[in-house]
Amino acid sequence: MKFLIVEDEYISRSKLEGILSDFGECTTAKNGSEALLVFEKALLELTPFTLVTLDIQMPNLNGHAVAVQMRELEEKYKHRCSKILMVTGMTDRMNISSAMTPGGADGRG
């Protein structure tokens, strides 16, 4: 399995990598822009990610916007295969629920 961990906070990113590395190859991104570049490169190389863990609240490009753009990239390359799991420490139900919009994430945690 191949994982993309998108998290702006170092400790959270490291913890997720530690957990997931037992199950497959992990790539990390510190922000949404970096994640989109890595995600598109994997699609182009026909080595897409099995799972993307995506922080909801990040500076500049939040997780909601990144999820939508990832789905657009999958559509562009005709290869929708990655599961997107929104990850957050937030407790705001409205923001968390909006992560499940059509074309966005597959789950939240």
Buried (B, 14 or more C-beta within 10 A) or exposed (E): EBBBBBBBEEEBBEEBBEEBEEEEEBBBBBBBBBBBEBBBEBBEEEEBBBBBBBBBBBEEBBBBBBBBBBBEBBEEBEBEEBEBBBBBEBEEEEBBEBBEEEEBBBEBE
